[in-house]
Amino acid sequence: METNVRNIIWLGLILVSAGITYGMMSQRLEAVETKQNQLEMIILQDIPEIKERVIRLEILLEQALAK
């Protein structure tokens, strides 16, 4: 009888620990996914500006080479 109680207590502790670990990992994963989405948005916003700068540089380079 005493062994069964110990086993039940150990099993309960293991399940609680597993649940806590799962919860912490889920929060970290969600934070990483949020950060990734933010970075993707920033990059996508910057692409048109970068393209515009490249075009300006190409024009300046062509003008400099034409002289």
NUKOL-447397 format. One record per atom (N, C-alpha, C): residue number from 1; residue in three letters; atom name; x, z, y. Coordinates in Angstrom, 2 decimals. Layout:
{pos NUM; code ALA; site CA; X X; Z Z; Y Y}
...
END
This chain:
{pos 1; code MET; site N; X 0.82; Z 0.00; Y -1.20}
{pos 1; code MET; site CA; X 0.00; Z 0.00; Y 0.00}
{pos 1; code MET; site C; X 0.87; Z 0.00; Y 1.26}
{pos 2; code GLU; site N; X 1.89; Z 0.85; Y 1.27}
{pos 2; code GLU; site CA; X 2.77; Z 0.95; Y 2.43}
{pos 2; code GLU; site C; X 3.52; Z -0.36; Y 2.67}
{pos 3; code THR; site N; X 3.90; Z -1.03; Y 1.57}
{pos 3; code THR; site CA; X 4.60; Z -2.31; Y 1.67}
{pos 3; code THR; site C; X 3.71; Z -3.37; Y 2.31}
{pos 4; code ASN; site N; X 2.44; Z -3.36; Y 1.96}
{pos 4; code ASN; site CA; X 1.50; Z -4.33; Y 2.53}
{pos 4; code ASN; site C; X 1.36; Z -4.14; Y 4.04}
{pos 5; code VAL; site N; X 1.31; Z -2.89; Y 4.47}
{pos 5; code VAL; site CA; X 1.20; Z -2.61; Y 5.91}
{pos 5; code VAL; site C; X 2.46; Z -3.09; Y 6.63}
{pos 6; code ARG; site N; X 3.62; Z -2.83; Y 6.05}
{pos 6; code ARG; site CA; X 4.87; Z -3.30; Y 6.66}
{pos 6; code ARG; site C; X 4.90; Z -4.82; Y 6.75}
{pos 7; code ASN; site N; X 4.49; Z -5.46; Y 5.66}
{pos 7; code ASN; site CA; X 4.46; Z -6.93; Y 5.65}
{pos 7; code ASN; site C; X 3.51; Z -7.47; Y 6.72}
{pos 8; code ILE; site N; X 2.37; Z -6.83; Y 6.85}
{pos 8; code ILE; site CA; X 1.40; Z -7.27; Y 7.85}
{pos 8; code ILE; site C; X 1.97; Z -7.08; Y 9.26}
{pos 9; code ILE; site N; X 2.63; Z -5.93; Y 9.48}
{pos 9; code ILE; site CA; X 3.23; Z -5.68; Y 10.80}
{pos 9; code ILE; site C; X 4.32; Z -6.70; Y 11.09}
{pos 10; code TRP; site N; X 5.19; Z -6.98; Y 10.11}
{pos 10; code TRP; site CA; X 6.26; Z -7.97; Y 10.31}
{pos 10; code TRP; site C; X 5.68; Z -9.36; Y 10.58}
{pos 11; code LEU; site N; X 4.67; Z -9.71; Y 9.81}
{pos 11; code LEU; site CA; X 4.03; Z -11.02; Y 10.01}
{pos 11; code LEU; site C; X 3.43; Z -11.10; Y 11.42}
{pos 12; code GLY; site N; X 2.78; Z -10.02; Y 11.84}
{pos 12; code GLY; site CA; X 2.21; Z -9.99; Y 13.19}
{pos 12; code GLY; site C; X 3.27; Z -10.13; Y 14.26}
{pos 13; code LEU; site N; X 4.39; Z -9.43; Y 14.10}
{pos 13; code LEU; site CA; X 5.49; Z -9.53; Y 15.07}
{pos 13; code LEU; site C; X 6.06; Z -10.94; Y 15.11}
{pos 14; code ILE; site N; X 6.21; Z -11.54; Y 13.94}
{pos 14; code ILE; site CA; X 6.73; Z -12.91; Y 13.87}
{pos 14; code ILE; site C; X 5.78; Z -13.88; Y 14.57}
{pos 15; code LEU; site N; X 4.48; Z -13.73; Y 14.32}
{pos 15; code LEU; site CA; X 3.51; Z -14.62; Y 14.95}
{pos 15; code LEU; site C; X 3.46; Z -14.43; Y 16.47}
{pos 16; code VAL; site N; X 3.54; Z -13.19; Y 16.92}
{pos 16; code VAL; site CA; X 3.56; Z -12.93; Y 18.37}
{pos 16; code VAL; site C; X 4.81; Z -13.53; Y 18.99}
{pos 17; code SER; site N; X 5.96; Z -13.34; Y 18.35}
{pos 17; code SER; site CA; X 7.21; Z -13.90; Y 18.87}
{pos 17; code SER; site C; X 7.15; Z -15.42; Y 18.91}
{pos 18; code ALA; site N; X 6.60; Z -16.02; Y 17.86}
{pos 18; code ALA; site CA; X 6.48; Z -17.47; Y 17.82}
{pos 18; code ALA; site C; X 5.55; Z -17.96; Y 18.94}
{pos 19; code GLY; site N; X 4.47; Z -17.24; Y 19.16}
{pos 19; code GLY; site CA; X 3.54; Z -17.62; Y 20.22}
{pos 19; code GLY; site C; X 4.17; Z -17.52; Y 21.60}
{pos 20; code ILE; site N; X 4.92; Z -16.46; Y 21.83}
{pos 20; code ILE; site CA; X 5.60; Z -16.30; Y 23.12}
{pos 20; code ILE; site C; X 6.62; Z -17.41; Y 23.33}
{pos 21; code THR; site N; X 7.40; Z -17.70; Y 22.29}
{pos 21; code THR; site CA; X 8.41; Z -18.75; Y 22.38}
{pos 21; code THR; site C; X 7.76; Z -20.10; Y 22.64}
{pos 22; code TYR; site N; X 6.67; Z -20.38; Y 21.93}
{pos 22; code TYR; site CA; X 5.95; Z -21.64; Y 22.13}
{pos 22; code TYR; site C; X 5.44; Z -21.74; Y 23.57}
{pos 23; code GLY; site N; X 4.89; Z -20.66; Y 24.08}
{pos 23; code GLY; site CA; X 4.38; Z -20.65; Y 25.45}
{pos 23; code GLY; site C; X 5.48; Z -20.91; Y 26.47}
{pos 24; code MET; site N; X 6.63; Z -20.28; Y 26.28}
{pos 24; code MET; site CA; X 7.75; Z -20.47; Y 27.21}
{pos 24; code MET; site C; X 8.25; Z -21.91; Y 27.14}
{pos 25; code MET; site N; X 8.36; Z -22.46; Y 25.94}
{pos 25; code MET; site CA; X 8.84; Z -23.84; Y 25.80}
{pos 25; code MET; site C; X 7.84; Z -24.82; Y 26.40}
{pos 26; code SER; site N; X 6.56; Z -24.54; Y 26.25}
{pos 26; code SER; site CA; X 5.53; Z -25.42; Y 26.83}
{pos 26; code SER; site C; X 5.64; Z -25.43; Y 28.35}
{pos 27; code GLN; site N; X 5.87; Z -24.26; Y 28.94}
{pos 27; code GLN; site CA; X 6.01; Z -24.20; Y 30.39}
{pos 27; code GLN; site C; X 7.24; Z -24.96; Y 30.85}
{pos 28; code ARG; site N; X 8.33; Z -24.82; Y 30.13}
{pos 28; code ARG; site CA; X 9.56; Z -25.54; Y 30.51}
{pos 28; code ARG; site C; X 9.36; Z -27.04; Y 30.39}
{pos 29; code LEU; site N; X 8.72; Z -27.47; Y 29.30}
{pos 29; code LEU; site CA; X 8.47; Z -28.89; Y 29.10}
{pos 29; code LEU; site C; X 7.59; Z -29.44; Y 30.22}
{pos 30; code GLU; site N; X 6.58; Z -28.69; Y 30.59}
{pos 30; code GLU; site CA; X 5.69; Z -29.12; Y 31.67}
{pos 30; code GLU; site C; X 6.45; Z -29.22; Y 32.98}
{pos 31; code ALA; site N; X 7.34; Z -28.27; Y 33.24}
{pos 31; code ALA; site CA; X 8.15; Z -28.31; Y 34.47}
{pos 31; code ALA; site C; X 9.06; Z -29.53; Y 34.48}
{pos 32; code VAL; site N; X 9.66; Z -29.85; Y 33.34}
{pos 32; code VAL; site CA; X 10.54; Z -31.02; Y 33.24}
{pos 32; code VAL; site C; X 9.74; Z -32.30; Y 33.46}
{pos 33; code GLU; site N; X 8.55; Z -32.38; Y 32.85}
{pos 33; code GLU; site CA; X 7.72; Z -33.57; Y 33.02}
{pos 33; code GLU; site C; X 7.30; Z -33.73; Y 34.48}
{pos 34; code THR; site N; X 6.97; Z -32.63; Y 35.14}
{pos 34; code THR; site CA; X 6.59; Z -32.68; Y 36.55}
{pos 34; code THR; site C; X 7.76; Z -33.17; Y 37.39}
{pos 35; code LYS; site N; X 8.95; Z -32.64; Y 37.12}
{pos 35; code LYS; site CA; X 10.15; Z -33.06; Y 37.86}
{pos 35; code LYS; site C; X 10.42; Z -34.54; Y 37.63}
{pos 36; code GLN; site N; X 10.25; Z -35.01; Y 36.40}
{pos 36; code GLN; site CA; X 10.47; Z -36.42; Y 36.08}
{pos 36; code GLN; site C; X 9.49; Z -37.29; Y 36.86}
{pos 37; code ASN; site N; X 8.23; Z -36.88; Y 36.90}
{pos 37; code ASN; site CA; X 7.23; Z -37.65; Y 37.64}
{pos 37; code ASN; site C; X 7.56; Z -37.70; Y 39.13}
{pos 38; code GLN; site N; X 8.03; Z -36.58; Y 39.68}
{pos 38; code GLN; site CA; X 8.41; Z -36.56; Y 41.09}
{pos 38; code GLN; site C; X 9.57; Z -37.50; Y 41.36}
{pos 39; code LEU; site N; X 10.56; Z -37.49; Y 40.48}
{pos 39; code LEU; site CA; X 11.72; Z -38.38; Y 40.65}
{pos 39; code LEU; site C; X 11.31; Z -39.85; Y 40.55}
{pos 40; code GLU; site N; X 10.42; Z -40.16; Y 39.61}
{pos 40; code GLU; site CA; X 9.94; Z -41.54; Y 39.47}
{pos 40; code GLU; site C; X 9.23; Z -41.99; Y 40.75}
{pos 41; code MET; site N; X 8.41; Z -41.11; Y 41.31}
{pos 41; code MET; site CA; X 7.70; Z -41.46; Y 42.55}
{pos 41; code MET; site C; X 8.68; Z -41.71; Y 43.69}
{pos 42; code ILE; site N; X 9.69; Z -40.85; Y 43.81}
{pos 42; code ILE; site CA; X 10.69; Z -41.01; Y 44.87}
{pos 42; code ILE; site C; X 11.44; Z -42.32; Y 44.71}
{pos 43; code ILE; site N; X 11.86; Z -42.62; Y 43.48}
{pos 43; code ILE; site CA; X 12.60; Z -43.85; Y 43.22}
{pos 43; code ILE; site C; X 11.74; Z -45.07; Y 43.54}
{pos 44; code LEU; site N; X 10.48; Z -45.05; Y 43.11}
{pos 44; code LEU; site CA; X 9.60; Z -46.19; Y 43.36}
{pos 44; code LEU; site C; X 9.34; Z -46.36; Y 44.86}
{pos 45; code GLN; site N; X 9.33; Z -45.28; Y 45.61}
{pos 45; code GLN; site CA; X 9.15; Z -45.39; Y 47.06}
{pos 45; code GLN; site C; X 10.39; Z -45.96; Y 47.73}
{pos 46; code ASP; site N; X 11.56; Z -45.67; Y 47.18}
{pos 46; code ASP; site CA; X 12.82; Z -46.12; Y 47.79}
{pos 46; code ASP; site C; X 13.17; Z -47.56; Y 47.45}
{pos 47; code ILE; site N; X 12.63; Z -48.11; Y 46.39}
{pos 47; code ILE; site CA; X 12.99; Z -49.47; Y 45.96}
{pos 47; code ILE; site C; X 12.74; Z -50.51; Y 47.06}
{pos 48; code PRO; site N; X 11.57; Z -50.54; Y 47.70}
{pos 48; code PRO; site CA; X 11.38; Z -51.55; Y 48.76}
{pos 48; code PRO; site C; X 12.40; Z -51.43; Y 49.89}
{pos 49; code GLU; site N; X 12.72; Z -50.20; Y 50.28}
{pos 49; code GLU; site CA; X 13.70; Z -50.00; Y 51.35}
{pos 49; code GLU; site C; X 15.08; Z -50.51; Y 50.91}
{pos 50; code ILE; site N; X 15.44; Z -50.27; Y 49.68}
{pos 50; code ILE; site CA; X 16.73; Z -50.74; Y 49.16}
{pos 50; code ILE; site C; X 16.76; Z -52.26; Y 49.13}
{pos 51; code LYS; site N; X 15.66; Z -52.88; Y 48.70}
{pos 51; code LYS; site CA; X 15.59; Z -54.34; Y 48.67}
{pos 51; code LYS; site C; X 15.75; Z -54.91; Y 50.08}
{pos 52; code GLU; site N; X 15.10; Z -54.28; Y 51.03}
{pos 52; code GLU; site CA; X 15.19; Z -54.74; Y 52.42}
{pos 52; code GLU; site C; X 16.62; Z -54.64; Y 52.93}
{pos 53; code ARG; site N; X 17.29; Z -53.57; Y 52.62}
{pos 53; code ARG; site CA; X 18.69; Z -53.41; Y 53.05}
{pos 53; code ARG; site C; X 19.59; Z -54.45; Y 52.40}
{pos 54; code VAL; site N; X 19.36; Z -54.74; Y 51.13}
{pos 54; code VAL; site CA; X 20.17; Z -55.75; Y 50.44}
{pos 54; code VAL; site C; X 19.96; Z -57.11; Y 51.09}
{pos 55; code ILE; site N; X 18.72; Z -57.43; Y 51.42}
{pos 55; code ILE; site CA; X 18.44; Z -58.71; Y 52.07}
{pos 55; code ILE; site C; X 19.15; Z -58.79; Y 53.42}
{pos 56; code ARG; site N; X 19.11; Z -57.69; Y 54.19}
{pos 56; code ARG; site CA; X 19.81; Z -57.67; Y 55.48}
{pos 56; code ARG; site C; X 21.31; Z -57.87; Y 55.29}
{pos 57; code LEU; site N; X 21.87; Z -57.20; Y 54.31}
{pos 57; code LEU; site CA; X 23.30; Z -57.35; Y 54.05}
{pos 57; code LEU; site C; X 23.64; Z -58.78; Y 53.64}
{pos 58; code GLU; site N; X 22.79; Z -59.40; Y 52.83}
{pos 58; code GLU; site CA; X 23.03; Z -60.79; Y 52.44}
{pos 58; code GLU; site C; X 23.03; Z -61.70; Y 53.66}
{pos 59; code ILE; site N; X 22.08; Z -61.47; Y 54.56}
{pos 59; code ILE; site CA; X 22.00; Z -62.29; Y 55.77}
{pos 59; code ILE; site C; X 23.25; Z -62.09; Y 56.63}
{pos 60; code LEU; site N; X 23.66; Z -60.84; Y 56.80}
{pos 60; code LEU; site CA; X 24.86; Z -60.57; Y 57.59}
{pos 60; code LEU; site C; X 26.10; Z -61.19; Y 56.94}
{pos 61; code LEU; site N; X 26.17; Z -61.13; Y 55.63}
{pos 61; code LEU; site CA; X 27.31; Z -61.70; Y 54.91}
{pos 61; code LEU; site C; X 27.33; Z -63.22; Y 55.07}
{pos 62; code GLU; site N; X 26.17; Z -63.85; Y 54.93}
{pos 62; code GLU; site CA; X 26.09; Z -65.30; Y 55.11}
{pos 62; code GLU; site C; X 26.49; Z -65.69; Y 56.53}
{pos 63; code GLN; site N; X 26.04; Z -64.91; Y 57.51}
{pos 63; code GLN; site CA; X 26.39; Z -65.21; Y 58.90}
{pos 63; code GLN; site C; X 27.89; Z -65.04; Y 59.12}
{pos 64; code ALA; site N; X 28.46; Z -64.01; Y 58.54}
{pos 64; code ALA; site CA; X 29.90; Z -63.77; Y 58.70}
{pos 64; code ALA; site C; X 30.72; Z -64.86; Y 58.02}
{pos 65; code LEU; site N; X 30.27; Z -65.33; Y 56.88}
{pos 65; code LEU; site CA; X 30.99; Z -66.38; Y 56.17}
{pos 65; code LEU; site C; X 30.83; Z -67.74; Y 56.86}
{pos 66; code ALA; site N; X 29.72; Z -67.93; Y 57.55}
{pos 66; code ALA; site CA; X 29.47; Z -69.20; Y 58.23}
{pos 66; code ALA; site C; X 30.35; Z -69.36; Y 59.46}
{pos 67; code LYS; site N; X 30.83; Z -68.26; Y 60.00}
{pos 67; code LYS; site CA; X 31.66; Z -68.34; Y 61.22}
{pos 67; code LYS; site C; X 33.03; Z -68.80; Y 60.94}
END
